[in-house]
Amino acid sequence: MLVYRVFPYDPAARLGESGHPDFVYQPAQGASRLDNPASYTTRYFGHTPEVAVGESFGDLATWSDDMFETPWLPLGRRVLGVFEISDETPLLELDDAANLVERALRPTQVVTRVRAVSQAWALSIFREERHGARRWAGVRWWSYQRPHWTVFGLWNVEDGAVQHRLVEAQTLSRTHPAVVSAQASLGKTWH
């Protein structure tokens, strides 16, 4: 399955370096919905290119070309990454009432911006086991920005293999179709 993520990209970056497709800036872990850095690293993806762009820039009041820049990464720029994950990746579907009921979760707890709430249920799901192994590689839910958008969070533990593979890195600009679509969907204006 193809999934999408906006990230700072430097084609010359090596594994473990800022700008590499698998790099996660550790000091930022803990600020997002599913983050529990003491237990795992989280990478977020959108089901479509529009979702990845909208999730990345949706909280900005106005959009500008500056949002694609990466001043801390002189040879880099934010790109739209097209990633492949296995169709067999076990993702818990939170847009399924039975899965919410089984975990005593309300829909508002899934999309809340109170991170202590969302991180608590995320850690609980991460710890679920089946036959002595982790049951889920991540979760799938609906976007806070647009409920019809599907987003994914994949967990990686230190000794675990990365579950995704970069297929393509697309340069973002105000004319990129995903940017145009997300801008229209979110009603954003350009500065």
N, C-alpha and C positions, 0 to 999 in steps of 0.2 A: 504494500500500500504506500502511496506517496503522501507525504505530509510536508508542511511548509513552516519555515521559521525565519524571522528577520534577525540577523546577527552581524556584528562587526567583523569584516572579512579582510584579511591580508593574504593574497595568494602565496606569499613566500613564508608565511608563518608555519612553524613546525608544531607537531603534537605537544601540547602543554603550554604553548605560547599564545598570548593574546592575538586574535585574528584568525586562529585555526578554527575550522568548523566544529570541533569537539571541545573547544575551550569554554570553560564556565568560570566567570570571575567570582571566586569564592567569597570575597567580602560582601557581595550583593546577595548571596544565597541566604535566605531567611526572611527576605522582604516580600516574597511572592506567595501566592495562594497555597501551593502544596509544599513549600520548602520546610525541610527539617534537616539542616546541614550536618547535624551530629549523627544522623542515620543514613542519609543518602544525598545525592546531587539530583536536582530536577532540571529537565529541559522541557520547554513548552513549545508546542507546535499547533498549527491551525490545519483544519481539514482542507481548506482551499487557500490559494495565495491571498485572496481578499481578506480572509480571516487573520492570517499572519500579520499583514500590514495593519489592519484595524486594531488588533490586540496590541501591537507594538506602539502605535502612535495615537490611539484613540483618546487618551487622556489629555493630549495637547489641545489647548483652546483653538489655536490656528496652526496651520501647517506651513512649512517653508522648506526650501531646499536644504537648509541647515540641519534638519532632522536626519538626513542621510550621512552627515559628516561624522568623523570620529577623530577629534583633535588629539586624543591620547594615542592614536594609532596612525601616524603620519602617512603610511602607505596604504592604509585601509579605508574602508567605507562600509556603511550598512548595506547589506544585500539581502535579497530574498533567496534563502536556501531551499532547494527542493531535495528532500530526504526520502530515503526508502526505509521502511520498517517492514518486518515480516508480517504477513497476514495472520500468522499464528501467534503474534504477540498478545499475551493475555492482558487486556485492558478492561477494567471495570466500567461498565456503561452506567453513568449516574443519571442519564436521561431516561431511566427505566424505573418506574415507581416501585417495583418489587425490590430492586437493589437498594433503594432509599429506605423502604420499610424494614428490610432485613438489618439495616445498620442504624435504625432509629434516627435517620437524617431527614430534615425538611429541605425543600428546594431552596429556601432562603439561606440555609446554612451552607449550601454548595457555592452560591455566588456572592456571599457576604464579603465585604471588604475588611471585615474584622479578621485579621490574619490569625490571631490566636484560635479562633473558631475553625477556620478552614484548615489550618495546619494540624490541629488536633485530629480531625476526622481523616486527613490524609495519612498521618502517621499510623492511625488505627488500621486503615485499609492496607497500608504498606506491610504491616505486621501480620496480616492474615496469612495463614498457611494451609496448604493442602498436601497431604502425604509427606510432611516434614520439610517442605520447600515453600518459598514465597509463592503465594497464589497469584499475585498481580504484578505486572511490570509497570503499571501506571493506571491512570484513569482518563475517562473521556466524559466531558460535560458540556454545557452550553455557555456561551460567552456572556459576561456581564454587559458588554457593549451592545450586542445584538443577540437575543435568545435563539435566533435561527442559525447562528454560527456555532460550529462544533470545534472545541479545543481539546487538546491532549496534553497530559503531563506524563513524561516517562521518567522513571527513577533509575539511577545507576548507583550501585554501591561500589566501594573502592576496589573490591576484587572481582566485580562483575564486568563483563564485556559490554562495550557500547552497543546499543540495540538499534542504531540507525546508521545510515551511510549516505554521505552527500552525493547526490546525483548531478546537481548543477547549482551554480551560484549566479543569480541574475542581478545585474546592476539596477538599483532603484532610482527612479526620477519621478517627477510629477506627471510624466506621460506614460509611465509603466501601467499596463492594464489593471494590475492589482491595486495600485495606488489610486488610480482614477475610480475604480469600483468602490474601494473602501471609503474614499473621500465622499463620494455621492451617498453611500449608505449611512455614513455618520454625519452628513451635513456639514463637513468641515470647509473652511475657506483657506485660501493661500495668502500668505503674508509676503 
